[in-house]
Amino acid sequence: MKHEATAKLLEAIRTVRDGSVYLSADMRKRMLNRFTPGSTPSDSSPVESLSDRELQVFQAVAEGMSTKEIAAQLGLSVKTVEGYKGRVQQKLDVHGTAQLTRYAVKWLDGTL
C-alpha cells in the first residue's frame, strides 16, 4: 500500500523479485478475514463478494496493471481476464475500466 514505510517497500520489491507474492500486513488481514469461519467483514463492502480470482484481478487493476500484464502474471488469456474484469464490474456496480480502476485504487488504499 502507498502509505507503507520505505523498508516495507524494499521488502516487497525483494519478495516480488524473488518470485513470491508480497502482501502488506493490512492486505493479509483483509484477505485472511474472508476465510476465517464465523468472522464478519469489518465493512460490508461489495468487494467481499468477489471470488478469489476476481479479487486477484481487482487487486492487479488497483496496482495499475494492464489486462495483458494481468493475464501474463496469472497465466490466463487476455480474454479470460477481460471476463473476470466484466464480472467484477457487475458485482461492484461500476461501469467501464476507468471507474473500475478508481474504485480499485480507493479500495487498495483503504479509503473506500
N, C-alpha and C positions, 0 to 999 in steps of 0.2 A: 504494500500500500504506500501511497505517496508520503504519508506522514512518518514512515519508519525512519529510524536513525541510519546514518551513513554506514555504521558497522553492520547493521542488518541488511542493507542494500548490498554490501560487498559479499556477505554470506550468501545472499540469494543468487548473486551473479556466479559465484563459485559453484554453488549447488547445481544450477542450471548448466553451467559449463561442463560439469562432470556427468551430465546426462540424467540428472534426477529432477524431480519436480519440487519447487520451493513454495511453501505456503507460510504466510506470516501467522503469528500466534492467533490473531483475531480471525483470520480466514479459516484456520484449522478449527477454531471453536465453532464458527458458523457451520462449517461442513459437518463436523462431528455431531453437532446438535441435531442434525437431520436424521442421524442413525441411532440416537440414544432412545431406547424403548421408554415410553411414558413421558418423554420430555415434550414440552410445548415450545414452539419457536418464540423468541423474545419479541418478535413482531409478527404480525400476520401478513407478511409480505407475500405477494403472488410468486416471488422467486422460489419460495418453499415448495411450490407445486411442480417445479421443473424436475425432469428426470436427471440422473447423474450425467448422462451425455449432453443433455441440453444445458446443464449447468456448466460443463466444461466449455461448450461453445460460447455461452453467455459470458463467462469469465474471459475467454480469449478476445471476444469483441470489446470488452471493457479495457483490455490491455492494448487495444489498438491494432490487433492483428487483422489482416485481410482474410477473405474467405479462402483464398488459395493457401495462405500461410497456416490457417487453422486446419485445413484438410491435410496438409503435409505433416503437421505436428501430431494430429490424431490418427493418421493413417487411413483417412477416408477420402472419398472422391469429393470434388468441389460441389457436385450436385447434391450429395448426401448432406454436406454441411449447410447448403442453402435450404434444404428441407428442415434441418434442425432449427436454423435461424427463423424460418417461417413459423414453426410450431412455438418457438419461444415468443415470437411477436404476438401470436394468437393468445397464448396463456397470459402474457403480461398486458395485453390490450394496447400494444403500441403499433404504429403504422410507419413502415419504412426503416431503412438502415440507419438514417441519421437519428431518428427518435429512439431506436433500439440502443444505439451507441451512447447517447446521452443518459438513458436510463441505466445502462450497464455501468458506466463510469460513476454515476451517483451511488449506485449500489456498492461498487467496489470501494469507494471512498468512505462509505458508511454514512453518507448524507441523505440517504433515501429512507 
